[in-house]
């Protein structure tokens, strides 16, 4: 009887661990100099944005070899109070760095940074930061988007490319416009149709949006949303698909390539500065050159000539010799985005407020 009770007690303890600790089991203890709390909007196996951020955290932990541990919470909604509560629980668990991986987490990080000056807060996207312990980070994803647009335009037969987009917001419109410019460089007759789903991640809406674009004649689908649902929709209709955020192929032979992040590039940089005592908020903006921004291998269905062009322009981007937003470029209403001979700097790019000529929202 005692043996049975002992076994039962062990089973109860195991079940309790699974129920309470399943989303933060990456910590090795308290010996590391840095304990980092990662807050994710989606599940860590979503095949997209959150998985890219999670695997970046794992790579960063390996990079620092015992100097860094991390815990994480997944599926945290963009609600300021809930994000604050999540971060405060992480601080109570010993975290001295909080990395919030979604645009809508910014307000919570901004408030907490003033309340906890000894904690460092790092926020993906947005423009909020302070002078001491709160920074934002992003990157020139327009570079990879341009290259994927080149690939898309080289295989389309309908001359219609479909783009499932989260929000009519600058970050998203930068990507749409860069993709369109890349496509137009290969095929001036191409048209990009966009469906806005007004959420960063909802697999059902992403798939429905892709289906709407396919119904409108698109034979290549890409997206700015968190899952790979748009890829699945393309595959079901034997259309081409281009991934986003991560290199997961859910379209089989119809997967062309992907624009994706290597977030460990930033994590390693910022965390090393924190360890060295040299951290200073700077609104970090990674590029193809430093590796934060990347493009996956290009499907051989893309003609060799275009694949060579993509590789050449990628090299120029890495060398700082190719700027995506170089005029003349016009918004679809005919107003000027970029004058002839003008190249938009970072501030100019982040002032984009609409889609360019060749894009239509449906």
N, C-alpha and C positions, 0 to 999 in steps of 0.2 A: 504493500500500500504506500509506504514512504517513497519507494522507487517511482511509483506511478505519479505521486504528487510532485516529485522533483522534476520528472519529465514534463508534466503539465506546466509547472512554473517556468521552465526554460522556453516552452512553446509560447506561453503568454508574453514573455519578455521579448522574444523574437518578433511576434506580431506587433507589439507595441513599438518596436524600433522601426519596422516597415511603415507603420501608420504615421509616425511622427517625423522620421528623419529621411524619408526617401528623396527629398529634393535638395539636400545640402550635404551630401555625403562625400564631398571632395576634399574636406579638410583632414590633415594628418595630425593635428594637434595644435599646441600653442607655441611651439618653438620658433616658428618662422617670424622674421622681422616684420613682414606685412601680412595682414589677413584682409582679404578683399571680399566684399559682398557684391555679387552681380545680380541685378534685377532685370528680368526678362519679361517681355510682353507675351511671348508664346511658349510652346513646349520646346524642349531642347532637341527634339528629334523631328522638327517640322520640315526638314529638307530645305529650309530657306534661311531667313534672317536670323532667327534665334539660334538655330543650329550653328550657323557661322560664328555668332558671338560666343556661344558656349565652347566650341572647339578652339576658338582663339584663346579663351581663358585656360583651357587645358594645356595648349601649347605654351602659353606664358608661364604657367606653373612649372612645366618641364624646363623651360629656359632658365628659370631662376634657381632650380635645383636646391630646394629646401629653404630658400629665403622667403618664399611666398606660399601661402595657402589660400584657398578660397571656399566660400559657400555661395549658394545661389538660390533664388526663388524664381520659378517659372510661372507663366500664365497670370502675371500681375496686370490688372487693367489700368488704363491711363486715367486713374482717379487720384487726385492729389493727396487726399487723406490716406487712401490705402497705400500709395507709394511711400508716403512718409512713415506710416506704421511699419511697413516692411523694412525700410531702411533703419528705423530705430531699433527694431528687433535684431538686426544684424550688428548694429553698434553695441547693443547689450551683449551680443555673443562674441565681442572682441574685435570686430572689424575696425580698422583704421583708415580704410579706403572703401568708398562706395562707387560702383560704376553702374550707371543707369542706362540701359540699352533700348531706349525708345524716345522719340521726339516728345511725346506727351508726358514724360517723366520730369521735364525740365522745371516746372514750377515747384515741385516738391524739393528737388535738389537745391534750387535757389533759396528757398525758405530755410532748409536745414543747414546750408552752408553758413548762414548768419548765426544760427543757434549753436552750431558745433564747430568752432574755429579750429579745433585740433584734428578734425577729420577732413580728409581730402575727398571731394566729390567730382566725379568725371561723368559728363553727360554726352551721349551720342546725339548729334544734330542740334538744331536750335542755335540761338545766338547769345544765350545768357551765360555770364561768367562774372567773377569778381577779381580782385587783384591778389588774392592770397590762397584760397583753398577750393575754388570752384572753377572748373574749366569745361569747355565744350570741344568736341572733336568730330570731324567729318572728313570728306575727301573729294577729289575731283573726279567723281564717277562719270562725268560727262565724257571723259577720255574713253573709258571702256564702252559706254553706250554708243559712242560714235562708231567704234570698230564693229560692234554687233550690228549696227544699222547697215554697214557695208556688207556684212555677211547675208543679212536678210534680203537686201535688194538684189543680190546676185542669184538668188534661187527662186524668187517669186515669179509666177506665171500670170497672176491676175493683176500685178502692180498695186495690190492693196495689202498693206501690212497692218496687223492689229495690235493694239497696245492697251492692256488692262491697267488702269491707273488708280491709285489709292485716292488721292485728293487733288483738286485743282489748286495746288500749292506750289510755291517756287521750287522746292526740292524736286518735286515730281516733274514739273514742267521743264526744268533744266534737262532731265533725262530724256523726256519726250523729244525736245528740240534737238538735242545732240544726236539721238538715234536717227531722227529725220535727216539731219545734215549729212550724216554718214551714208545713209541710204541714197540721198540725192546725189552724192558724189559718185556713186556707182551707176545709178539709174535715175536720171532727172525726171522721168515720168511717174515715179513711184508716189503713192499716196499713203499717208499714215492715218488710220482711223483710231480714235480713242474712246474708251468707255470708262467713265469715272464711277467707282463703286463706293466712295466716301467712307472708307475704312482702310486701316493699314493691313488688316488681316481678317478675312472671312472666306474660307475655302469655297463655300457654296456660292457666294456672290462673285468670287474670282472666276469660278468655272462658268457661271451663267454669263458673266461679262465676256469671257472668251467665246462662248457659243454665239453670243449676239454678234460679235465681230466676224466670226466664221460665216454666219448667215449673211453678213453684209459683203462677203466676197473675199475676205482676208485669207491668204494661204500661208502666212507666217504670223505667229503669235508670240509676243513678249509681254512683259508685265512689270509693274512696280507695286508689288503686294507681297505678303510674307510667305505664302505657301507655294507649292508647285501645282495647284489645281488648274491653272491655265495651261500648263504643259499637258496635263491629262486630257483636257478638253481638245487640244490640238491633236494629240495622238489618236483619239477616238475618231477624228475626222480625216486622218491621214494628212494633216497639215504640219508644217515645220514649226519648231518651238525653240525659243531662246530663253535660257534661264536667267535668274536674277538672285543676287545675294550670296549664292552658294552653288557648288558644282554638281548638284544632284540631277541626274538625268531620269526623268519620268516620261520621256517621249521616245525612247528607244532609238531606232535608226533615224528618226526625224528630229533629233536633238542637234541643233546647229552649233551652239556654243553658249557661254554665259558671261555676264558681267558680275563680278563677285568681289567680296571683301576678304582681306587677310587681317583681321582686327588685332592679332597678336603683335603686328608691327607697331601699332600705337600703344597697346598695353605694355609691351616691353620698354618702349621709350619713356612713357610717363612714369611707370613704376620704378625704373632705374633712377630717374630724376628724384623721385620721392625718397628712395633709399639713400641717394647721395646727398640729400638735403638741398638740392638745387631746383626743385620743382617751382615753376611759376606759370600761372595761367596764361595761355597764349592763343587760344582758339586754333588748335592744331588742325592742319588741312593737309591730309596725305595725298599722294599722287601715284601715278604709274611708276615713277622713278623709285620711290621708297618702298613700293610693294604693297601698300595698303589697298590700292586699286589693282584689279587684275582682270584678265580675260581668259576663259578656258580655251583648250585646244579647239580648233575650228574643224568642223566636219569636212571630210574630203568631197562631199557633194558641192561645196563651194568651189567654183572654178579655180584652178591653180593660180591664174593671173591675179584674181582677187585675193586669194590667200597670201600671195606675195605682197600685194599692196597693203593688206592689213598688217603683216609683219613689219613692213617698212615704216608705216606710219606709227606703229607702236614704238619702234626704235626712236623715231623722231620725238615722240611724246616723252619717252624716258630721258632723252637728251635735252628736253626743254625747247625743242625746235618746231613744235607743231601746236598751235592753239585752235581749239575746236570753234570757238566763237569769234571768227574773223570775218568782217563785213565784205560786201554788203549782205545783211540779213534783215528780213522784214517780218513783222508780225503778220498773222493771217488777215488782220483788218487793214493792212497796207501801211501802217506806221512803222517807223524805223526802229529796229532793235540795235543794229550795229552798222555804222556808216562804212562805206567802202574805204579800205585801208585801215580801219579801226579794229583793234583787238580788245575784247572785254577783259578786264582784270577780275579778280575774285569778287570785288564789290559789285562790279557791273553784272557779272553772271548771277549773283544773288539778288539782283534787282529785277530779274525776269518775272513778268506778270501774266504771260499769255503764251499760246502756242504760235509757232511760226507758220509761214506759208507752206502749204503741203500737208498740213494737219487739219483734221476735222473731228469734232467731238460728236458722238451719236448717242 
